[in-house]
């Protein structure tokens, strides 16, 4: 959510490249697709701004900094057997992240909530996520808010729409017909990324064999992982530690910790595992295999939805889903805030960052590093 907050601040608030509703639509789609939500949203933004080239460029650009961090830390970890001391910096960043997410949620609510029914959806979505949690709760929230939007706003949207139902049905047919090559080619790329290594006649031993295993493992996991990074942890532990024996339990836990203390998605831990098994090349292969297939799937779904947005029914559905996303962002702020250390330094950093972000629109690119420095000094 911190990364999504930066996107909202840079591309919506200041740059004006995207509408707030468009970004919310991207978050909605990413929430129910496999893979890391933040990276999928970044891919969506790149695709909306500059097509497939923009999607790929955005995905790789957002991963490069955290990839460099994790590779450097992995090198020192496997060299010295411990994680560098960054706890105090992290204590400063956490309240800043909480404050930024809260500021973004308030900004989105102010711009997108137009009636009482949408406010109710916000409250219910936040309550369900906080009360139950997990991917299935997220999926239930999305489905129920979509159904609510259809029935609450469908009549109004059909009244505003200049497109007849016959035209909408024809549009659906045309989208499927004219874009079938696009859809099938992208899906084929995903299948090739995951399955093609099975057909390479290479020995299991050696670097090539290990790279093939990394592609198969992370490529397969990436398109079956729903619910974000925290769902991925137990699944990957079972696979990497118990079944493949690539890491010890301690190494796996430390790799996840490194993924948490570096900027970017937790699933960048794939680079840590790849580095352990096959050096820098293994880290590269592990990272690409983990993030590229779900990013391509995100583009396919986004491309399809953009083609049918003229439908009144689709517009009504998104009017219900957008407030649900806002409610989940509020819930994320609460979850992070609940885990903060209750002392004056945490409170001071959180309040300062919230005021600077919400009131004065100071860039998150400055607030996060400065909060880390403040944490190092105050803690």
C-alpha positions as semicolon CSV with decimal commas, in nm:
position;residue;x (nm);y (nm);z (nm)
1;X;0,000;0,000;0,000
2;X;0,294;0,234;0,053
3;X;0,401;0,176;-0,307
4;X;0,044;0,232;-0,428
5;X;0,040;0,552;-0,222
6;X;0,346;0,677;-0,408
7;X;0,180;0,597;-0,741
8;X;-0,132;0,789;-0,640
9;X;0,072;1,088;-0,529
10;X;0,299;1,094;-0,835
11;X;0,065;0,998;-1,121
12;X;-0,272;1,124;-0,996
13;X;-0,221;1,412;-0,752
14;X;0,081;1,586;-0,904
15;X;0,131;1,452;-1,256
16;X;-0,235;1,424;-1,355
17;X;-0,151;1,133;-1,586
18;X;-0,433;0,918;-1,450
19;X;-0,773;0,977;-1,294
20;X;-0,822;0,865;-0,936
21;X;-1,098;0,629;-1,047
22;X;-0,869;0,468;-1,303
23;X;-0,611;0,387;-1,035
24;X;-0,883;0,243;-0,811
25;X;-0,995;0,022;-1,100
26;X;-0,639;-0,108;-1,133
27;X;-0,623;-0,184;-0,759
28;X;-0,957;-0,365;-0,786
29;X;-0,834;-0,588;-1,068
30;X;-0,499;-0,656;-0,897
31;X;-0,673;-0,756;-0,573
32;X;-0,840;-1,060;-0,728
33;X;-0,559;-1,173;-0,961
34;X;-0,256;-1,384;-0,864
35;X;0,076;-1,220;-0,783
36;X;0,189;-0,918;-0,582
37;X;-0,080;-0,648;-0,580
38;X;0,157;-0,349;-0,580
39;X;0,368;-0,470;-0,875
40;X;0,052;-0,560;-1,067
41;X;-0,083;-0,208;-1,008
42;X;0,244;-0,059;-1,131
43;X;0,221;-0,279;-1,441
44;X;-0,138;-0,163;-1,493
45;X;-0,035;0,203;-1,473
46;X;0,245;0,149;-1,724
47;X;0,006;-0,031;-1,958
48;X;-0,253;0,247;-1,938
49;X;0,008;0,512;-2,013
50;X;0,217;0,342;-2,281
51;X;0,080;0,001;-2,374
52;X;0,275;-0,323;-2,341
53;X;0,612;-0,146;-2,350
54;X;0,504;0,077;-2,063
55;X;0,379;-0,224;-1,865
56;X;0,709;-0,413;-1,894
57;X;0,920;-0,102;-1,833
58;X;0,719;-0,011;-1,523
59;X;0,738;-0,363;-1,381
60;X;1,114;-0,396;-1,424
61;X;1,183;-0,039;-1,308
62;X;0,995;-0,084;-0,981
63;X;1,174;-0,414;-0,913
64;X;1,532;-0,306;-0,992
65;X;1,600;-0,103;-0,672
66;X;1,463;-0,368;-0,434
67;X;1,639;-0,639;-0,639
68;X;1,974;-0,463;-0,589
69;X;1,904;-0,429;-0,216
70;X;1,816;-0,795;-0,172
71;X;2,112;-0,923;-0,375
72;X;2,361;-0,711;-0,176
73;X;2,206;-0,817;0,156
74;X;2,192;-1,181;0,042
75;X;2,563;-1,168;-0,040
76;X;2,654;-1,045;0,307
77;X;2,406;-1,282;0,470
78;X;2,552;-1,594;0,310
79;X;2,903;-1,457;0,368
80;X;2,864;-1,375;0,738
81;X;2,550;-1,569;0,834
82;X;2,343;-1,283;0,974
83;X;2,118;-0,993;0,872
84;X;2,267;-0,642;0,886
85;X;2,126;-0,429;1,169
86;X;1,852;-0,211;1,018
87;X;1,590;-0,237;1,293
88;X;1,601;0,126;1,403
89;X;1,555;0,254;1,047
90;X;1,260;0,020;1,003
91;X;1,100;0,151;1,326
92;X;1,103;0,499;1,174
93;X;0,964;0,390;0,838
94;X;0,664;0,192;0,974
95;X;0,472;0,488;1,126
96;X;0,547;0,688;0,810
97;X;0,400;0,411;0,594
98;X;0,090;0,398;0,814
99;X;0,045;0,775;0,791
100;X;0,092;0,779;0,412
101;X;-0,163;0,500;0,358
102;X;-0,414;0,684;0,577
103;X;-0,358;1,009;0,384
104;X;-0,410;0,830;0,051
105;X;-0,728;0,661;0,175
106;X;-0,870;0,996;0,287
107;X;-0,780;1,158;-0,045
108;X;-0,944;0,877;-0,240
109;X;-1,253;0,886;-0,018
110;X;-1,290;1,261;-0,065
111;X;-1,279;1,228;-0,445
112;X;-1,477;0,908;-0,502
113;X;-1,746;0,875;-0,236
114;X;-2,057;1,050;-0,368
115;X;-2,343;0,901;-0,165
116;X;-2,426;0,721;0,161
117;X;-2,440;0,374;0,006
118;X;-2,076;0,401;-0,100
119;X;-1,979;0,507;0,253
120;X;-2,158;0,197;0,385
121;X;-1,958;-0,020;0,142
122;X;-1,635;0,139;0,271
123;X;-1,725;0,061;0,633
124;X;-1,838;-0,297;0,561
125;X;-1,529;-0,374;0,350
126;X;-1,293;-0,244;0,621
127;X;-1,483;-0,432;0,892
128;X;-1,475;-0,766;0,703
129;X;-1,105;-0,735;0,625
130;X;-1,022;-0,647;0,986
131;X;-1,259;-0,903;1,137
132;X;-1,177;-1,201;0,914
133;X;-0,881;-1,117;0,689
134;X;-0,712;-1,329;0,424
135;X;-0,755;-1,366;0,049
136;X;-1,099;-1,523;0,065
137;X;-1,228;-1,224;0,260
138;X;-1,080;-0,994;-0,005
139;X;-1,243;-1,196;-0,282
140;X;-1,577;-1,196;-0,098
141;X;-1,556;-0,819;-0,051
142;X;-1,489;-0,770;-0,423
143;X;-1,773;-0,999;-0,533
144;X;-2,030;-0,855;-0,291
145;X;-1,934;-0,494;-0,364
146;X;-1,955;-0,563;-0,739
147;X;-2,302;-0,714;-0,697
148;X;-2,405;-0,423;-0,473
149;X;-2,280;-0,174;-0,731
150;X;-2,473;-0,347;-1,008
151;X;-2,804;-0,329;-0,818
152;X;-2,748;0,008;-0,648
153;X;-2,616;0,205;-0,944
154;X;-2,717;0,000;-1,248
155;X;-3,038;0,192;-1,319
156;X;-2,863;0,527;-1,282
157;X;-2,575;0,424;-1,507
158;X;-2,812;0,287;-1,771
159;X;-2,995;0,619;-1,764
160;X;-2,670;0,809;-1,823
161;X;-2,535;0,569;-2,084
162;X;-2,565;0,665;-2,449
163;X;-2,503;0,304;-2,554
164;X;-2,792;0,059;-2,599
165;X;-2,785;-0,295;-2,458
166;X;-2,763;-0,431;-2,814
167;X;-2,455;-0,216;-2,876
168;X;-2,301;-0,337;-2,550
169;X;-2,351;-0,702;-2,645
170;X;-2,204;-0,631;-2,987
171;X;-1,908;-0,458;-2,816
172;X;-1,840;-0,766;-2,601
173;X;-1,845;-0,983;-2,911
174;X;-1,615;-0,746;-3,102
175;X;-1,368;-0,730;-2,813
176;X;-1,344;-1,109;-2,799
177;X;-1,322;-1,136;-3,176
178;X;-1,073;-0,858;-3,250
179;X;-0,848;-0,923;-2,951
180;X;-0,837;-1,302;-2,953
181;X;-0,488;-1,305;-3,099
182;X;-0,372;-1,059;-2,831
183;X;-0,523;-1,263;-2,548
184;X;-0,405;-1,602;-2,670
185;X;-0,054;-1,480;-2,747
186;X;-0,007;-1,332;-2,400
187;X;-0,149;-1,639;-2,228
188;X;0,082;-1,852;-2,443
189;X;0,378;-1,647;-2,318
190;X;0,278;-1,724;-1,959
191;X;0,248;-2,094;-2,034
192;X;0,585;-2,095;-2,210
193;X;0,754;-1,919;-1,918
194;X;0,617;-2,179;-1,679
195;X;0,620;-2,496;-1,890
196;X;0,883;-2,466;-2,166
197;X;1,176;-2,558;-1,939
198;X;1,018;-2,901;-1,900
199;X;1,112;-2,976;-2,261
200;X;1,477;-2,871;-2,245
201;X;1,698;-3,184;-2,253
202;X;1,940;-3,056;-1,991
203;X;2,084;-3,245;-1,695
204;X;1,931;-3,187;-1,354
205;X;2,273;-3,121;-1,205
206;X;2,470;-2,806;-1,276
207;X;2,378;-2,442;-1,321
208;X;2,150;-2,485;-1,624
209;X;1,948;-2,753;-1,449
210;X;1,910;-2,535;-1,139
211;X;1,800;-2,234;-1,346
212;X;1,537;-2,454;-1,508
213;X;1,413;-2,561;-1,164
214;X;1,398;-2,197;-1,051
215;X;1,188;-2,103;-1,356
216;X;0,951;-2,396;-1,304
217;X;0,917;-2,338;-0,930
218;X;0,866;-1,962;-0,918
219;X;0,679;-1,942;-1,249
220;X;0,432;-2,203;-1,128
221;X;0,389;-2,044;-0,786
222;X;0,339;-1,695;-0,928
223;X;0,025;-1,778;-1,128
224;X;-0,135;-1,982;-0,850
225;X;-0,071;-1,734;-0,567
226;X;-0,378;-1,533;-0,469
227;X;-0,388;-1,288;-0,181
228;X;-0,046;-1,122;-0,184
229;X;0,289;-1,188;-0,022
230;X;0,177;-1,309;0,320
231;X;-0,021;-1,593;0,163
232;X;0,287;-1,687;-0,037
233;X;0,506;-1,739;0,274
234;X;0,365;-2,071;0,406
235;X;0,319;-2,207;0,052
236;X;0,678;-2,132;-0,044
237;X;0,816;-2,259;0,288
238;X;0,650;-2,595;0,228
239;X;0,794;-2,608;-0,124
240;X;1,143;-2,464;-0,070
241;X;1,226;-2,601;0,276
242;X;1,024;-2,919;0,318
243;X;1,008;-3,052;-0,039
244;X;1,306;-2,916;-0,235
245;X;1,542;-2,865;0,065
246;X;1,696;-2,559;-0,098
247;X;1,707;-2,363;0,230
248;X;1,706;-2,445;0,599
249;X;1,414;-2,315;0,803
250;X;1,634;-2,042;0,952
251;X;1,759;-1,933;0,609
252;X;1,403;-1,920;0,478
253;X;1,282;-1,709;0,772
254;X;1,578;-1,475;0,734
255;X;1,512;-1,448;0,360
256;X;1,152;-1,344;0,428
257;X;1,281;-1,091;0,685
258;X;1,514;-0,945;0,421
259;X;1,216;-0,917;0,186
260;X;1,030;-0,721;0,452
261;X;1,306;-0,477;0,545
262;X;1,388;-0,388;0,186
263;X;1,162;-0,159;-0,020
264;X;0,921;-0,336;-0,251
265;X;0,718;-0,659;-0,236
266;X;0,788;-0,939;0,012
267;X;0,799;-1,181;-0,278
268;X;1,136;-1,035;-0,378
269;X;1,258;-1,308;-0,143
270;X;1,259;-1,517;-0,463
271;X;1,582;-1,333;-0,547
272;X;1,728;-1,437;-0,209
273;X;1,646;-1,802;-0,280
274;X;1,772;-1,778;-0,638
275;X;2,097;-1,619;-0,517
276;X;2,153;-1,904;-0,270
277;X;2,100;-2,166;-0,541
278;X;2,272;-2,011;-0,844
279;X;2,430;-1,674;-0,763
280;X;2,337;-1,348;-0,939
281;X;2,194;-1,529;-1,242
282;X;1,976;-1,738;-1,013
283;X;1,851;-1,421;-0,842
284;X;1,763;-1,268;-1,181
285;X;1,585;-1,582;-1,303
286;X;1,397;-1,626;-0,974
287;X;1,278;-1,265;-0,975
288;X;1,162;-1,264;-1,339
289;X;0,987;-1,599;-1,300
290;X;0,803;-1,476;-0,990
291;X;0,683;-1,140;-1,121
292;X;0,650;-1,158;-1,501
293;X;0,367;-1,417;-1,545
294;X;0,116;-1,241;-1,312
295;X;0,211;-0,904;-1,466
296;X;0,124;-1,037;-1,813
297;X;-0,203;-1,177;-1,679
298;X;-0,277;-0,833;-1,532
299;X;-0,226;-0,674;-1,875
300;X;-0,456;-0,927;-2,043
301;X;-0,740;-0,867;-1,797
302;X;-0,689;-0,488;-1,799
303;X;-0,693;-0,480;-2,179
304;X;-1,022;-0,667;-2,185
305;X;-1,189;-0,450;-1,919
306;X;-1,083;-0,124;-2,084
307;X;-1,256;-0,235;-2,403
308;X;-1,595;-0,284;-2,234
309;X;-1,601;0,009;-1,991
310;X;-1,867;0,180;-2,202
311;X;-2,111;-0,078;-2,065
312;X;-2,345;0,071;-1,803
313;X;-2,335;-0,256;-1,610
314;X;-1,954;-0,250;-1,591
315;X;-1,963;0,116;-1,481
316;X;-2,212;0,031;-1,206
317;X;-2,001;-0,263;-1,087
318;X;-1,694;-0,042;-1,055
319;X;-1,894;0,220;-0,863
320;X;-1,950;-0,051;-0,604
321;X;-1,597;-0,192;-0,611
322;X;-1,410;0,142;-0,575
323;X;-1,541;0,222;-0,224
324;X;-1,461;-0,138;-0,121
325;X;-1,099;-0,080;-0,226
326;X;-1,092;0,243;-0,026
327;X;-1,226;0,053;0,276
328;X;-0,950;-0,207;0,241
329;X;-0,688;0,070;0,224
330;X;-0,824;0,215;0,550
331;X;-0,804;-0,137;0,696
332;X;-0,439;-0,166;0,585
333;X;-0,356;0,158;0,766
334;X;-0,520;0,026;1,083
335;X;-0,341;-0,310;1,063
336;X;0,000;-0,144;1,031
337;X;-0,085;0,114;1,300
338;X;-0,189;-0,160;1,539
339;X;0,159;-0,313;1,518
340;X;0,348;0,011;1,591
341;X;0,554;0,063;1,904
342;X;0,342;0,287;2,132
343;X;0,588;0,563;2,223
344;X;0,639;0,934;2,159
345;X;0,889;0,889;1,874
346;X;0,647;0,671;1,675
347;X;0,363;0,917;1,737
348;X;0,579;1,214;1,638
349;X;0,697;1,057;1,309
350;X;0,345;0,941;1,220
351;X;0,177;1,278;1,283
352;X;0,451;1,473;1,103
353;X;0,437;1,249;0,795
354;X;0,055;1,256;0,785
355;X;0,043;1,638;0,795
356;X;0,320;1,673;0,536
357;X;0,155;1,420;0,304
358;X;-0,214;1,507;0,343
359;X;-0,195;1,883;0,394
360;X;0,122;1,995;0,215
361;X;0,147;1,715;-0,047
362;X;0,517;1,651;0,023
363;X;0,643;1,368;-0,197
364;X;0,658;1,019;-0,046
365;X;1,000;0,986;-0,210
366;X;1,130;1,230;0,053
367;X;0,910;1,126;0,346
368;X;1,010;0,757;0,354
369;X;1,393;0,808;0,357
370;X;1,365;1,097;0,605
371;X;1,149;0,881;0,833
372;X;1,416;0,610;0,822
373;X;1,679;0,865;0,927
374;X;1,448;0,991;1,204
375;X;1,400;0,636;1,326
376;X;1,774;0,578;1,335
377;X;1,820;0,897;1,541
378;X;1,517;0,874;1,773
379;X;1,526;0,500;1,847
